[in-house]
Amino acid sequence: NTWRTFADLPMRFTRSTVTTNDWGRDGTAVFDEGYSTWLTQDHGVSWELIAEDPVVDGVVVLAEDVKGVAIAPDSQADPFILTTIGDYRMSFRASEDLGSTWITGAQSPVCEADGFAVSLSPRWPEESRAWAACGGLIYESTDRGRTWLVIGDTGASFVFRIVEQPLGSLLVATSDGLWGIEDGLGERVGFEGAPVVSVAASAVAGDDTVFALGPAEGWFRRTTGGET
């Protein structure tokens, strides 16, 4: 019912905002506003700068531009953050200390496209699977962001969101429909020729409910395993 703007936090535009699963208890969130990335651990009362995109002559150096952010579900037990960096040559960077230090993960093949979708398994850290997108390619890391391999190709020009379903397969919202990735194979599961900008899946085993958002058409719900 009420909204507030966080004081002393740049608001040029919001690119990524993520919270831990227990925001109400631990108050931890990461916010990226296109030029800098910030961390709060007190429900937004104060913010710490954890990454700043380099600027030359007033223009952000796109090769070092933070795009997407993911954070561990429980930052007190596991202070892990994952980001995607750059334009047209993406890299994936991980931090084990909530942004104080960063490592760049090795990729095979090296990404030569753009993207910002990045996500962690809902069972993190017991299952340390992470995903990031580059163009239509889906990369996976099973070693907390140190190395990355391509596990699927949607054929789309851009991926907006990646989510894991209860049995481990992925749903991918792209500029060319909704795709599923399983066992290294990509298959369209709906919306051919139409963009899907967000997708959400049930985390409960046996429940295959999925919600998908088309920018012009609105929200859709699937409860029948993909038939409708």
DRENPA-3360 file (N, C-alpha, C; in nm, 2 decimals, always signed):
BEGIN
1 = NTWRTFAD = +0.08/-0.12/+0.00/+0.00/+0.00/+0.00/+0.08/+0.13/+0.00 ~ +0.20/+0.12/+0.05/+0.29/+0.23/+0.06/+0.43/+0.20/-0.01 ~ +0.49/+0.30/-0.06/+0.62/+0.28/-0.13/+0.71/+0.39/-0.08 ~ +0.84/+0.36/-0.08/+0.94/+0.47/-0.05/+1.06/+0.45/-0.14 ~ +1.13/+0.56/-0.16/+1.25/+0.57/-0.23/+1.37/+0.56/-0.13 ~ +1.46/+0.47/-0.15/+1.58/+0.46/-0.06/+1.66/+0.58/-0.07 ~ +1.69/+0.64/+0.04/+1.77/+0.76/+0.04/+1.92/+0.73/+0.01 ~ +1.98/+0.83/-0.06/+2.12/+0.83/-0.09/+2.16/+0.72/-0.19;
9 = LPMRFTRS = +2.06/+0.66/-0.26/+2.09/+0.55/-0.35/+2.06/+0.61/-0.49 ~ +2.16/+0.60/-0.59/+2.14/+0.65/-0.72/+2.02/+0.58/-0.79 ~ +1.94/+0.66/-0.86/+1.82/+0.60/-0.92/+1.82/+0.64/-1.07 ~ +1.93/+0.63/-1.14/+1.92/+0.66/-1.29/+1.83/+0.57/-1.36 ~ +1.85/+0.44/-1.35/+1.75/+0.35/-1.39/+1.78/+0.21/-1.32 ~ +1.68/+0.13/-1.30/+1.70/+0.00/-1.23/+1.72/-0.11/-1.34 ~ +1.84/-0.17/-1.33/+1.86/-0.28/-1.42/+1.84/-0.42/-1.35 ~ +1.89/-0.43/-1.23/+1.87/-0.56/-1.16/+1.85/-0.53/-1.01;
17 = TVTTNDWG = +1.75/-0.59/-0.95/+1.73/-0.58/-0.80/+1.70/-0.72/-0.75 ~ +1.77/-0.77/-0.66/+1.75/-0.90/-0.60/+1.76/-0.90/-0.45 ~ +1.68/-0.98/-0.38/+1.69/-0.99/-0.24/+1.71/-1.14/-0.20 ~ +1.76/-1.16/-0.08/+1.76/-1.30/-0.03/+1.62/-1.35/-0.01 ~ +1.61/-1.48/+0.01/+1.48/-1.54/+0.03/+1.41/-1.49/+0.16 ~ +1.49/-1.45/+0.26/+1.44/-1.40/+0.38/+1.47/-1.26/+0.41 ~ +1.43/-1.18/+0.31/+1.45/-1.03/+0.32/+1.39/-0.97/+0.45 ~ +1.28/-1.03/+0.49/+1.22/-0.97/+0.61/+1.30/-0.99/+0.74;
25 = RDGTAVFD = +1.39/-1.10/+0.74/+1.47/-1.12/+0.85/+1.61/-1.06/+0.84 ~ +1.68/-1.09/+0.72/+1.82/-1.04/+0.71/+1.83/-0.91/+0.64 ~ +1.73/-0.86/+0.57/+1.74/-0.73/+0.51/+1.84/-0.71/+0.40 ~ +1.88/-0.82/+0.34/+1.99/-0.81/+0.24/+1.94/-0.81/+0.10 ~ +1.99/-0.71/+0.02/+1.95/-0.70/-0.12/+2.07/-0.64/-0.20 ~ +2.06/-0.66/-0.33/+2.16/-0.60/-0.42/+2.08/-0.52/-0.53 ~ +2.13/-0.40/-0.56/+2.06/-0.31/-0.65/+2.17/-0.26/-0.76 ~ +2.14/-0.28/-0.88/+2.22/-0.22/-0.99/+2.14/-0.12/-1.07;
33 = EGYSTWLT = +2.20/+0.00/-1.08/+2.13/+0.11/-1.15/+2.19/+0.16/-1.28 ~ +2.27/+0.07/-1.34/+2.32/+0.10/-1.47/+2.46/+0.15/-1.47 ~ +2.51/+0.21/-1.36/+2.64/+0.27/-1.35/+2.71/+0.21/-1.23 ~ +2.64/+0.16/-1.13/+2.70/+0.11/-1.01/+2.61/+0.01/-0.94 ~ +2.67/-0.08/-0.86/+2.60/-0.19/-0.79/+2.61/-0.17/-0.64 ~ +2.50/-0.19/-0.57/+2.50/-0.15/-0.43/+2.44/-0.27/-0.35 ~ +2.49/-0.28/-0.22/+2.44/-0.38/-0.13/+2.38/-0.32/+0.00 ~ +2.27/-0.37/+0.05/+2.22/-0.33/+0.18/+2.20/-0.46/+0.26;
41 = QDHGVSWE = +2.23/-0.44/+0.39/+2.20/-0.55/+0.48/+2.12/-0.51/+0.60 ~ +2.05/-0.39/+0.58/+1.97/-0.34/+0.69/+1.83/-0.29/+0.63 ~ +1.78/-0.36/+0.54/+1.65/-0.33/+0.48/+1.65/-0.20/+0.40 ~ +1.77/-0.16/+0.35/+1.77/-0.03/+0.27/+1.80/+0.09/+0.35 ~ +1.83/+0.08/+0.48/+1.86/+0.20/+0.56/+1.99/+0.26/+0.51 ~ +2.09/+0.17/+0.48/+2.22/+0.21/+0.43/+2.26/+0.12/+0.32 ~ +2.34/+0.17/+0.23/+2.39/+0.10/+0.11/+2.54/+0.11/+0.09 ~ +2.60/+0.00/+0.05/+2.74/+0.00/+0.03/+2.77/-0.02/-0.12;
49 = LIAEDPVV = +2.86/+0.06/-0.18/+2.90/+0.04/-0.32/+2.99/-0.08/-0.33 ~ +2.94/-0.18/-0.41/+3.02/-0.31/-0.43/+3.08/-0.32/-0.57 ~ +3.03/-0.25/-0.66/+3.09/-0.25/-0.80/+3.05/-0.12/-0.87 ~ +3.14/-0.07/-0.94/+3.12/+0.06/-1.01/+3.17/+0.05/-1.15 ~ +3.08/+0.07/-1.25/+3.12/+0.06/-1.39/+3.21/+0.17/-1.42 ~ +3.33/+0.14/-1.49/+3.42/+0.25/-1.53/+3.35/+0.35/-1.63 ~ +3.38/+0.48/-1.61/+3.32/+0.58/-1.70/+3.44/+0.66/-1.76 ~ +3.44/+0.67/-1.89/+3.54/+0.75/-1.97/+3.46/+0.86/-2.04;
57 = DGVVVLAE = +3.50/+0.99/-2.01/+3.43/+1.10/-2.08/+3.28/+1.10/-2.06 ~ +3.24/+1.06/-1.94/+3.10/+1.05/-1.91/+3.02/+0.94/-1.97 ~ +3.09/+0.84/-2.03/+3.02/+0.73/-2.09/+3.07/+0.60/-2.03 ~ +2.98/+0.51/-1.99/+3.01/+0.38/-1.93/+3.09/+0.30/-2.02 ~ +3.20/+0.24/-1.98/+3.27/+0.14/-2.06/+3.19/+0.01/-2.06 ~ +3.13/-0.02/-2.17/+3.03/-0.13/-2.18/+3.09/-0.26/-2.15 ~ +3.22/-0.28/-2.18/+3.29/-0.41/-2.16/+3.29/-0.44/-2.01 ~ +3.28/-0.34/-1.92/+3.28/-0.37/-1.78/+3.15/-0.33/-1.71;
65 = DVKGVAIA = +3.04/-0.33/-1.79/+2.91/-0.29/-1.74/+2.84/-0.40/-1.67 ~ +2.80/-0.39/-1.54/+2.72/-0.49/-1.48/+2.58/-0.50/-1.54 ~ +2.54/-0.62/-1.57/+2.41/-0.64/-1.63/+2.31/-0.71/-1.54 ~ +2.33/-0.83/-1.50/+2.24/-0.91/-1.42/+2.31/-0.95/-1.28 ~ +2.23/-0.97/-1.18/+2.28/-1.00/-1.05/+2.19/-1.11/-0.99 ~ +2.26/-1.21/-0.92/+2.19/-1.31/-0.84/+2.26/-1.32/-0.71 ~ +2.18/-1.35/-0.61/+2.24/-1.36/-0.47/+2.19/-1.49/-0.40 ~ +2.28/-1.55/-0.32/+2.24/-1.67/-0.25/+2.12/-1.65/-0.16;
73 = PDSQADPF = +2.03/-1.76/-0.15/+1.91/-1.74/-0.07/+1.93/-1.70/+0.07 ~ +2.04/-1.74/+0.13/+2.07/-1.70/+0.27/+2.21/-1.64/+0.27 ~ +2.22/-1.51/+0.27/+2.35/-1.45/+0.26/+2.43/-1.45/+0.39 ~ +2.37/-1.48/+0.50/+2.44/-1.49/+0.62/+2.52/-1.62/+0.63 ~ +2.45/-1.73/+0.58/+2.52/-1.86/+0.58/+2.61/-1.87/+0.46 ~ +2.58/-1.80/+0.35/+2.66/-1.81/+0.22/+2.66/-1.68/+0.15 ~ +2.76/-1.59/+0.18/+2.76/-1.46/+0.12/+2.80/-1.45/-0.03 ~ +2.73/-1.52/-0.11/+2.76/-1.54/-0.25/+2.68/-1.45/-0.34;
81 = ILTTIGDY = +2.75/-1.38/-0.44/+2.68/-1.30/-0.54/+2.74/-1.34/-0.68 ~ +2.65/-1.34/-0.78/+2.69/-1.37/-0.91/+2.64/-1.26/-1.01 ~ +2.73/-1.22/-1.10/+2.69/-1.11/-1.19/+2.73/-1.15/-1.33 ~ +2.66/-1.09/-1.43/+2.70/-1.09/-1.57/+2.76/-0.95/-1.60 ~ +2.86/-0.95/-1.68/+2.94/-0.82/-1.71/+2.96/-0.81/-1.86 ~ +2.94/-0.69/-1.91/+2.98/-0.66/-2.05/+2.88/-0.66/-2.15 ~ +2.91/-0.60/-2.27/+2.83/-0.60/-2.39/+2.90/-0.67/-2.50 ~ +2.84/-0.77/-2.56/+2.89/-0.84/-2.68/+3.01/-0.92/-2.66;
89 = RMSFRASE = +3.05/-0.93/-2.53/+3.16/-1.02/-2.49/+3.14/-1.04/-2.34 ~ +3.03/-1.11/-2.31/+2.99/-1.13/-2.17/+3.09/-1.21/-2.09 ~ +3.11/-1.17/-1.96/+3.18/-1.26/-1.87/+3.09/-1.27/-1.74 ~ +3.13/-1.37/-1.66/+3.05/-1.40/-1.54/+3.14/-1.39/-1.42 ~ +3.10/-1.31/-1.32/+3.19/-1.28/-1.21/+3.12/-1.32/-1.08 ~ +3.19/-1.38/-0.99/+3.13/-1.43/-0.86/+3.21/-1.37/-0.75 ~ +3.14/-1.35/-0.64/+3.20/-1.30/-0.51/+3.15/-1.39/-0.40 ~ +3.25/-1.43/-0.32/+3.22/-1.51/-0.20/+3.21/-1.43/-0.07;
97 = DLGSTWIT = +3.21/-1.30/-0.08/+3.21/-1.21/+0.04/+3.12/-1.09/+0.01 ~ +3.01/-1.11/-0.05/+2.91/-1.01/-0.08/+2.97/-0.88/-0.15 ~ +3.06/-0.91/-0.24/+3.10/-0.80/-0.33/+3.23/-0.73/-0.29 ~ +3.30/-0.78/-0.18/+3.42/-0.72/-0.14/+3.53/-0.76/-0.24 ~ +3.53/-0.88/-0.29/+3.63/-0.93/-0.39/+3.55/-1.01/-0.50 ~ +3.61/-1.01/-0.62/+3.54/-1.08/-0.73/+3.64/-1.17/-0.81 ~ +3.59/-1.28/-0.86/+3.66/-1.36/-0.96/+3.59/-1.37/-1.09 ~ +3.66/-1.38/-1.20/+3.59/-1.40/-1.33/+3.60/-1.55/-1.37;
105 = GAQSPVCE = +3.48/-1.60/-1.40/+3.48/-1.74/-1.43/+3.52/-1.77/-1.58 ~ +3.59/-1.88/-1.60/+3.64/-1.92/-1.73/+3.52/-1.97/-1.81 ~ +3.51/-1.94/-1.94/+3.40/-1.98/-2.02/+3.44/-2.07/-2.14 ~ +3.36/-2.16/-2.18/+3.39/-2.24/-2.30/+3.26/-2.27/-2.37 ~ +3.24/-2.21/-2.49/+3.33/-2.12/-2.55/+3.31/-1.98/-2.49 ~ +3.41/-1.89/-2.53/+3.40/-1.75/-2.48/+3.27/-1.69/-2.54 ~ +3.20/-1.62/-2.46/+3.07/-1.55/-2.51/+3.10/-1.44/-2.60 ~ +3.03/-1.43/-2.71/+3.05/-1.32/-2.81/+2.92/-1.25/-2.83;
113 = ADGFAVSL = +2.83/-1.24/-2.73/+2.70/-1.18/-2.75/+2.67/-1.10/-2.63 ~ +2.54/-1.06/-2.61/+2.49/-0.97/-2.50/+2.39/-1.05/-2.42 ~ +2.37/-1.01/-2.30/+2.27/-1.07/-2.21/+2.28/-1.02/-2.07 ~ +2.17/-1.05/-1.99/+2.18/-1.02/-1.85/+2.12/-1.12/-1.76 ~ +2.05/-1.23/-1.82/+1.99/-1.33/-1.74/+2.09/-1.41/-1.66 ~ +2.07/-1.42/-1.53/+2.16/-1.49/-1.44/+2.08/-1.54/-1.32 ~ +2.10/-1.67/-1.28/+2.02/-1.72/-1.17/+2.09/-1.84/-1.10 ~ +2.05/-1.87/-0.98/+2.10/-1.98/-0.90/+1.99/-2.08/-0.88;
121 = SPRWPEES = +2.02/-2.20/-0.86/+1.93/-2.30/-0.82/+1.85/-2.27/-0.69 ~ +1.72/-2.29/-0.69/+1.65/-2.26/-0.56/+1.70/-2.35/-0.45 ~ +1.77/-2.46/-0.48/+1.83/-2.54/-0.38/+1.97/-2.51/-0.34 ~ +2.01/-2.39/-0.38/+2.15/-2.34/-0.35/+2.16/-2.32/-0.20 ~ +2.27/-2.36/-0.14/+2.40/-2.41/-0.19/+2.41/-2.56/-0.20 ~ +2.31/-2.63/-0.14/+2.32/-2.78/-0.15/+2.34/-2.83/-0.29 ~ +2.27/-2.76/-0.38/+2.30/-2.79/-0.53/+2.35/-2.66/-0.59 ~ +2.48/-2.66/-0.61/+2.55/-2.54/-0.65/+2.54/-2.52/-0.80;
129 = RAWAACGG = +2.43/-2.52/-0.86/+2.41/-2.50/-1.01/+2.37/-2.35/-1.03 ~ +2.44/-2.29/-1.12/+2.41/-2.15/-1.16/+2.40/-2.14/-1.31 ~ +2.33/-2.04/-1.36/+2.31/-2.03/-1.50/+2.32/-1.88/-1.54 ~ +2.37/-1.86/-1.66/+2.38/-1.72/-1.72/+2.36/-1.74/-1.87 ~ +2.31/-1.63/-1.93/+2.28/-1.63/-2.07/+2.37/-1.54/-2.15 ~ +2.40/-1.58/-2.27/+2.48/-1.50/-2.37/+2.41/-1.51/-2.50 ~ +2.35/-1.40/-2.55/+2.26/-1.42/-2.67/+2.16/-1.52/-2.64 ~ +2.15/-1.63/-2.72/+2.05/-1.74/-2.70/+2.11/-1.86/-2.63;
137 = LIYESTDR = +2.24/-1.85/-2.60/+2.31/-1.96/-2.53/+2.29/-1.96/-2.38 ~ +2.27/-2.08/-2.32/+2.26/-2.09/-2.18/+2.39/-2.16/-2.13 ~ +2.46/-2.09/-2.04/+2.58/-2.14/-1.97/+2.54/-2.19/-1.83 ~ +2.61/-2.30/-1.79/+2.59/-2.35/-1.66/+2.73/-2.36/-1.58 ~ +2.72/-2.33/-1.45/+2.84/-2.35/-1.37/+2.80/-2.44/-1.25 ~ +2.88/-2.54/-1.22/+2.85/-2.63/-1.10/+2.96/-2.61/-1.00 ~ +3.05/-2.51/-1.01/+3.16/-2.49/-0.92/+3.16/-2.35/-0.87 ~ +3.04/-2.29/-0.84/+3.02/-2.16/-0.78/+3.08/-2.05/-0.87;
145 = GRTWLVIG = +3.06/-2.06/-1.00/+3.10/-1.96/-1.09/+3.24/-1.96/-1.14 ~ +3.32/-2.06/-1.10/+3.46/-2.06/-1.15/+3.47/-2.10/-1.29 ~ +3.39/-2.20/-1.34/+3.40/-2.24/-1.48/+3.26/-2.25/-1.54 ~ +3.24/-2.22/-1.67/+3.11/-2.22/-1.73/+3.12/-2.30/-1.87 ~ +3.01/-2.38/-1.89/+3.00/-2.45/-2.02/+2.86/-2.43/-2.07 ~ +2.85/-2.43/-2.21/+2.72/-2.42/-2.27/+2.64/-2.55/-2.25 ~ +2.52/-2.54/-2.21/+2.43/-2.66/-2.19/+2.31/-2.65/-2.28 ~ +2.29/-2.55/-2.35/+2.17/-2.54/-2.44/+2.17/-2.41/-2.52;
153 = DTGASFVF = +2.10/-2.42/-2.64/+2.09/-2.30/-2.73/+1.94/-2.29/-2.76 ~ +1.89/-2.17/-2.73/+1.75/-2.14/-2.77/+1.73/-2.09/-2.91 ~ +1.84/-2.04/-2.97/+1.84/-1.98/-3.10/+1.78/-1.84/-3.10 ~ +1.75/-1.79/-2.98/+1.69/-1.65/-2.97/+1.81/-1.55/-2.97 ~ +1.78/-1.43/-3.00/+1.88/-1.32/-2.99/+1.90/-1.27/-2.85 ~ +1.81/-1.30/-2.76/+1.82/-1.25/-2.62/+1.75/-1.33/-2.52 ~ +1.80/-1.36/-2.41/+1.74/-1.43/-2.30/+1.71/-1.33/-2.18 ~ +1.58/-1.33/-2.14/+1.55/-1.24/-2.03/+1.55/-1.30/-1.89;
161 = RIVEQPLG = +1.52/-1.43/-1.88/+1.51/-1.49/-1.75/+1.53/-1.64/-1.76 ~ +1.59/-1.70/-1.66/+1.62/-1.84/-1.65/+1.57/-1.89/-1.51 ~ +1.48/-2.00/-1.51/+1.44/-2.05/-1.38/+1.45/-2.21/-1.39 ~ +1.47/-2.26/-1.27/+1.48/-2.41/-1.26/+1.35/-2.47/-1.21 ~ +1.30/-2.57/-1.27/+1.18/-2.65/-1.23/+1.22/-2.75/-1.13 ~ +1.12/-2.81/-1.05/+1.16/-2.90/-0.94/+1.24/-3.02/-0.98 ~ +1.23/-3.07/-1.10/+1.30/-3.19/-1.14/+1.43/-3.16/-1.20 ~ +1.47/-3.03/-1.21/+1.60/-2.99/-1.26/+1.61/-2.93/-1.40;
169 = SLLVATSD = +1.50/-2.94/-1.47/+1.51/-2.88/-1.61/+1.49/-2.73/-1.60 ~ +1.52/-2.66/-1.70/+1.52/-2.51/-1.70/+1.41/-2.46/-1.79 ~ +1.35/-2.35/-1.75/+1.26/-2.27/-1.84/+1.33/-2.14/-1.87 ~ +1.33/-2.10/-2.00/+1.40/-1.98/-2.04/+1.31/-1.89/-2.12 ~ +1.30/-1.77/-2.07/+1.22/-1.66/-2.13/+1.31/-1.59/-2.23 ~ +1.27/-1.59/-2.36/+1.36/-1.53/-2.46/+1.28/-1.43/-2.55 ~ +1.36/-1.37/-2.64/+1.30/-1.28/-2.74/+1.22/-1.36/-2.85 ~ +1.23/-1.49/-2.85/+1.16/-1.57/-2.94/+1.10/-1.69/-2.87;
177 = GLWGIEDG = +1.01/-1.66/-2.78/+0.93/-1.76/-2.71/+0.99/-1.81/-2.58 ~ +0.91/-1.91/-2.53/+0.95/-1.98/-2.40/+1.02/-2.11/-2.44 ~ +1.14/-2.14/-2.38/+1.21/-2.26/-2.41/+1.23/-2.34/-2.29 ~ +1.25/-2.47/-2.31/+1.29/-2.56/-2.20/+1.43/-2.62/-2.24 ~ +1.51/-2.63/-2.13/+1.65/-2.69/-2.15/+1.66/-2.81/-2.06 ~ +1.69/-2.93/-2.12/+1.70/-3.05/-2.04/+1.80/-3.14/-2.10 ~ +1.90/-3.19/-2.03/+2.00/-3.29/-2.08/+2.07/-3.23/-2.20 ~ +2.10/-3.10/-2.20/+2.17/-3.04/-2.31/+2.09/-3.01/-2.43;
185 = LGERVGFE = +1.96/-3.03/-2.43/+1.88/-3.00/-2.55/+1.78/-2.89/-2.52 ~ +1.76/-2.80/-2.62/+1.67/-2.70/-2.61/+1.54/-2.72/-2.69 ~ +1.43/-2.70/-2.63/+1.30/-2.72/-2.70/+1.20/-2.61/-2.67 ~ +1.14/-2.55/-2.78/+1.04/-2.45/-2.75/+0.92/-2.51/-2.69 ~ +0.87/-2.44/-2.58/+0.75/-2.49/-2.51/+0.63/-2.39/-2.52 ~ +0.65/-2.29/-2.61/+0.53/-2.20/-2.63/+0.58/-2.07/-2.68 ~ +0.48/-1.99/-2.74/+0.50/-1.85/-2.78/+0.59/-1.84/-2.90 ~ +0.58/-1.92/-3.00/+0.67/-1.92/-3.11/+0.66/-1.78/-3.18;
193 = GAPVVSVA = +0.78/-1.72/-3.20/+0.78/-1.59/-3.27/+0.74/-1.47/-3.19 ~ +0.71/-1.49/-3.06/+0.67/-1.38/-2.97/+0.77/-1.37/-2.85 ~ +0.80/-1.25/-2.80/+0.89/-1.24/-2.69/+0.82/-1.28/-2.56 ~ +0.89/-1.35/-2.47/+0.85/-1.37/-2.33/+0.95/-1.31/-2.24 ~ +0.91/-1.21/-2.16/+1.01/-1.13/-2.09/+1.03/-1.18/-1.95 ~ +0.94/-1.27/-1.90/+0.96/-1.32/-1.76/+0.89/-1.45/-1.75 ~ +0.94/-1.54/-1.66/+0.88/-1.67/-1.64/+0.90/-1.71/-1.50 ~ +0.81/-1.77/-1.44/+0.82/-1.82/-1.30/+0.76/-1.96/-1.29;
201 = ASAVAGDD = +0.83/-2.05/-1.22/+0.79/-2.19/-1.20/+0.77/-2.23/-1.06 ~ +0.67/-2.32/-1.03/+0.66/-2.37/-0.90/+0.78/-2.44/-0.85 ~ +0.81/-2.42/-0.72/+0.93/-2.49/-0.66/+0.89/-2.62/-0.60 ~ +0.76/-2.66/-0.61/+0.71/-2.78/-0.54/+0.71/-2.90/-0.63 ~ +0.78/-3.01/-0.59/+0.78/-3.13/-0.67/+0.64/-3.18/-0.70 ~ +0.62/-3.21/-0.83/+0.49/-3.26/-0.87/+0.39/-3.15/-0.92 ~ +0.43/-3.02/-0.90/+0.35/-2.91/-0.94/+0.42/-2.85/-1.06 ~ +0.36/-2.86/-1.18/+0.42/-2.81/-1.30/+0.36/-2.67/-1.34;
209 = TVFALGPA = +0.31/-2.60/-1.25/+0.25/-2.47/-1.28/+0.36/-2.37/-1.32 ~ +0.34/-2.30/-1.43/+0.43/-2.20/-1.49/+0.36/-2.08/-1.52 ~ +0.41/-1.96/-1.49/+0.36/-1.83/-1.54/+0.46/-1.77/-1.63 ~ +0.41/-1.72/-1.74/+0.49/-1.65/-1.84/+0.43/-1.51/-1.88 ~ +0.52/-1.42/-1.90/+0.47/-1.28/-1.93/+0.51/-1.24/-2.07 ~ +0.41/-1.21/-2.15/+0.43/-1.15/-2.28/+0.41/-1.00/-2.27 ~ +0.51/-0.91/-2.33/+0.50/-0.77/-2.31/+0.37/-0.70/-2.36 ~ +0.31/-0.76/-2.46/+0.19/-0.70/-2.51/+0.06/-0.78/-2.47;
217 = EGWFRRTT = +0.08/-0.91/-2.45/-0.04/-1.00/-2.43/-0.07/-1.01/-2.28 ~ +0.02/-1.00/-2.19/+0.00/-1.01/-2.05/+0.05/-1.14/-1.99 ~ -0.01/-1.18/-1.87/+0.04/-1.30/-1.81/-0.04/-1.42/-1.85 ~ +0.03/-1.54/-1.87/-0.02/-1.66/-1.90/+0.01/-1.77/-1.80 ~ -0.08/-1.86/-1.78/-0.05/-1.97/-1.68/-0.06/-2.11/-1.75 ~ +0.03/-2.19/-1.72/+0.03/-2.33/-1.77/+0.03/-2.42/-1.65 ~ -0.07/-2.52/-1.65/-0.08/-2.62/-1.54/-0.09/-2.76/-1.60 ~ -0.07/-2.78/-1.73/-0.10/-2.91/-1.79/+0.03/-2.97/-1.86;
225 = GGET = +0.15/-2.93/-1.81/+0.27/-2.98/-1.86/+0.31/-2.93/-2.00 ~ +0.24/-2.82/-2.04/+0.28/-2.75/-2.16/+0.18/-2.76/-2.27 ~ +0.08/-2.84/-2.26/-0.02/-2.85/-2.37/-0.09/-2.72/-2.40 ~ -0.12/-2.65/-2.29/-0.20/-2.52/-2.31/-0.14/-2.41/-2.23;
% end
